[in-house]
Structure formats: C-alpha cells, structure tokens
C-alpha cells in the first residue's frame, strides 16, 4: 500500500519524535478490517419487509373497486378466497425475490462499502486497533507510555490508541489532530503524508509531558506495519 520511500519517511519521523521523549509511537495501516458479511443480509431483510408492502399499497385502489365486495354470494366468497391465496403467494415470492436481489447487489464489494454504516466501520476499526495495541503493549512495562496510530484504507477510518497515562496528561486535542491528519491524507490519496504529520503531532505531545529518561529503548518497530 505504501512505497519504500514512504515507509522511510514515516520511520524517520518516528525516530525523530522518539528522540525527544521516553514514549514510543508505532503505526499500522491495513487495507480493511472486515468483510462486513452481515451488511448484505441486513439490507436484504430491509428490502424484503419494505418492498412488498409498498407494492400492496400501490394496488389497494384496485381492491377497493373490485365488484366481489358489492354482494356476498358463494361465488364471491370463493373469489375472495382465491384472491387471498394469490395475494399470499405473490407476497411471499416478491419478498423472497427482493431479499435475494438486494442481498446479491449489496454483496458486491464496492456497493457493500458504500452501504456499510460508518458507525459499524468505526466499531470494527476500533476493535482491531485495540487488539494491535494490546499485542504491542505486551512488550512494554505498564509504566512505559506508547501510542498506536491505526488506519484502515478501504474503510477510511483512523483510530489512535494511547496509554492511559498519556491520555490523562495530554488530553484529546493532539489525538484529534493526529487522527484528522491521517484521515485527510487518505482522502487525498497520500496516506504517508498523513502518518508523518500524525507522528509529528504525537511526538510533540509526548515530548511535552514525557521527556527522555535515558537512552531510547525502541522496543517497538519504527517501520509502519502493513496488514
């Protein structure tokens, strides 16, 4: 997803930032975090419940004008029974057809991405980011501050996860700026620029609150991880 030159720019930015702080910064870029298999099914169900009633409503005026309701004879009763049977059969077929048609269309990757709710995308990105953060944090002691900048290219979502001590000291301002920088970079087709800017913002915040306390330990890789 990134060229070697882009990787080097990001690595150099992380190295420069970590030289001024005891904290660590690491970056992860993934193409996507989920296939969202439930989305086509959800839209299919919505279509199955919405389309048939709309068709029924559009045809009610015909039922209102039907002669079979003008007098009740045996023939009219049989006509009503036949009408109900045909209606139920048609309703079931339309419902099944609407479900299958919409589910198949939404299962196309490009359509599925557009119709996946942003809230669901952000939730999945947050889950995966926290997994990476926990895995990387296993290498560090609880007292060592560290920040993860995580982005999903296809989802166009960014998540920044930081050590609790960092959150308490720094607040939300720098993190929001860093997230906005990566998001803007992805939108412009230059994700590396966004990561470099985000690393600079995070590095400045860490340097202000967590100055160096000795030689850099560098226990987390400076190279951005692509998954």
Residue pairs with C-beta under 8 A, 6 or more apart in sequence:
1 29
1 31
1 153
1 191
1 226
2 10
2 29
2 191
2 192
2 224
2 226
3 192
6 191
6 192
7 192
7 223
7 224
9 192
9 196
10 27
10 192
10 195
10 196
10 199
10 223
10 224
11 222
11 223
11 224
13 195
13 196
13 199
13 200
13 203
14 25
14 26
14 27
14 199
14 203
14 222
15 222
16 203
17 25
17 199
17 200
17 202
17 203
17 204
17 206
17 207
18 24
18 25
18 203
18 216
18 218
18 222
19 212
19 216
20 203
20 206
20 207
20 211
20 212
21 145
21 203
21 206
21 207
21 210
21 211
21 212
22 144
22 145
22 206
22 210
22 211
22 212
22 213
22 214
23 144
23 145
23 146
23 147
23 163
23 166
23 206
23 210
24 140
24 144
24 145
24 146
24 147
24 217
24 218
24 219
24 220
25 146
25 147
25 149
25 199
25 202
25 203
25 206
25 220
26 136
26 146
26 147
26 148
26 149
26 220
26 221
26 222
26 225
27 148
27 149
27 150
27 195
27 198
27 199
27 224
27 225
28 129
28 132
28 148
28 149
28 150
28 151
28 224
28 225
28 226
28 227
29 150
29 151
29 153
29 191
29 195
29 224
29 225
29 226
29 227
30 128
30 150
30 151
30 152
30 153
30 226
30 227
31 152
31 153
31 154
31 227
32 152
32 153
32 154
32 155
33 124
33 125
33 127
33 128
33 152
33 155
34 124
36 112
36 116
36 120
36 121
36 124
39 106
39 112
39 115
39 116
39 120
40 102
40 103
40 104
40 106
40 107
40 112
41 103
43 102
43 103
43 106
43 115
44 98
44 99
44 100
44 102
44 103
44 106
45 99
46 102
47 98
47 99
47 101
47 102
48 95
48 96
48 98
48 99
48 102
49 95
51 94
51 95
51 98
52 91
52 94
52 95
52 98
55 94
56 87
56 91
66 83
68 76
68 79
68 80
68 83
69 76
105 111
106 112
106 115
113 154
113 155
118 157
121 152
121 155
121 156
121 157
122 157
122 159
124 155
125 150
125 152
125 155
125 157
125 158
125 159
126 159
128 150
128 152
129 148
129 150
129 159
129 161
130 161
132 148
132 150
132 161
133 148
133 150
133 161
136 146
136 148
136 220
137 146
137 163
139 219
139 220
140 146
140 219
140 220
143 165
144 163
144 217
144 219
145 162
145 163
145 165
145 166
145 206
145 210
146 162
146 163
146 166
146 220
147 160
147 161
147 162
147 163
147 166
147 202
147 206
148 159
148 160
148 161
148 162
149 158
149 160
149 178
149 182
149 195
149 198
149 199
149 202
150 158
150 159
150 160
150 161
151 157
151 158
151 159
151 182
151 183
151 186
151 191
151 194
151 195
152 158
153 186
153 191
156 183
156 186
156 187
157 183
158 179
158 182
158 183
158 186
159 179
160 175
160 178
160 179
160 198
160 202
162 170
162 175
166 205
166 206
166 209
166 210
169 209
169 210
170 205
170 206
170 208
170 209
174 201
174 202
174 204
174 205
175 202
175 205
177 201
178 197
178 198
178 199
178 201
178 202
179 198
181 194
181 197
181 198
181 201
182 191
182 194
182 195
182 197
182 198
183 194
184 194
185 191
185 192
185 193
185 194
185 195
185 197
186 194
188 194
195 224
